[in-house]
Amino acid sequence: MTAWLTIIGAGDDGLAGLNAAGLARVRTAHAIFGSKRLLKKEEFPKAELHFWEDGYDAALSALMARRGLPTVLIATGDPMHFGIGATLAATLKPDEFECFPAPSAFSLAASRLRWRLQETACVSLHGRSADQLARHLAPRARILALTSSGKTIAEAASVLARCGYGRSTITVLEHLGGAEERIFRLTPSEAAARTFADLNTLAIDCETLPDAPFMGTGAGLPDSAFEHDGQLTKREVRAATLAALQPFPGALLWDIGAGCGSISIEFMRAARGARALAIEDMPARRVMIEANAAKLGVPELTLVKGRAPAALKGLEAPDAVFIGGGITRDGVFDTALAALKSGGVLVANSITVQGEAKLLALAPLHGGALTRISVSRAEPVGSFLAFKPMLQVTQLIIRKKAPA
């Protein structure tokens, strides 16, 4: 099949920076999609122009309506890196389009700053919450971020201050590669008080305050990191549970009876692109889940209102399931296991006698592994310390086999 769509990346210098192949396709195009900054009607008097500024959804619908007809789409930088090319690749077949990238904003920024790009976190805040920065913050870490507009800088500065990274250096790189290129190096508080061009890239050189809590991506964040009402999988058990769930890039978790969302949140923090559906019936707990997700850098966590098993109907099939509540309820285990993808893992925890009895009965039926987790923490007893045992947790781990 001959590609009907040509996606061309352009820099801030616009069409002047295109290579010969890309420029030839633009000059002969009958329909061109792009921004008003890059496309001017007087330069393309015979072409049908569609601008993103006139409505993204409408322009995208118009683009897909031309499927099979020769079409050019002009984007910014590398279209396959957080760009429209990456979005369309989820819908189009590989042989339906060709792509001519320009240097990405990440590459240009790293070149200006002399940063080693392979050691730098590259994220997109374009159309996304700045709260996601929180998961990338670490002492001496470096972050490059695409932004929605100049207002994103103040939002990012607020996240840095909230998380204890107020000493970090913010660099704002405006109009990279263009005639109006400017670079500003500021503290977060200075950056929050200024205005910037909408076309900018954000760089963060992280420096933490001495007393700031460190929230790593490894399993087992401090219990104090979460707002909760007592229904929290404690740190030691949570670490063991995440180890059993084995998050991987792009994996989807069902967190049944999510409580304050600690398992969902740590699952998503542990692997690039990992997702979670936090299934919780209590409104107050859903509010806590949402607040914890934003605070800890995974604002895209999906909340599912309802009680299992009814709330599980129609959900996307998971790669992993955690049952933290409801294991004794009829249909919860069977529905979850049936939906789980082949090769996926189901982990269920219980602290009650009835829940443990259920897990003991299920284990031999499904080839599951049982573990009893006992944890004691040292607490003051007068002027001394004594180890106080926490409630024991029985854990069942089942790896779903492919059908015979």
Buried (B, 14 or more C-beta within 10 A) or exposed (E): EEBBBBBBBBBBBBBEBBEEEBBEBBEEBEBBBBBEBBBEEEEBEEBEBBBBEEEEEEBBEBBEEBEEEBBBBBBBBBBBBBBBBEBBBEEBEEEBBBBBBBBBBBBBBBEBBEBEBEEBBBBBBEEBBBBBBBBBBBEEBBBBBBBBBBEBBBBBBBBBBEBBBBBBBBBBBBBBBBEEBEBBBBBBEEBBEEEBEEBBBBBBBBBBEEEBEEBEBEBBBEBEBBBBEEBBBBBBBBBBBBBBBBBEEEBBBBBBBBBBBBBBBBBBBBBEEBBBBBBBBBEEBBBBBBBBBBBBBBBBBBBBEEBBBEBBEEBEEBBBBBBBBBBBBEEBBEBBBEBBBEEBBBBBBBEEEEBBEBBBEBBEEBEBEBEEBEBEEEEEEEEEEEEEEBEEBBBBBBBBEEEE
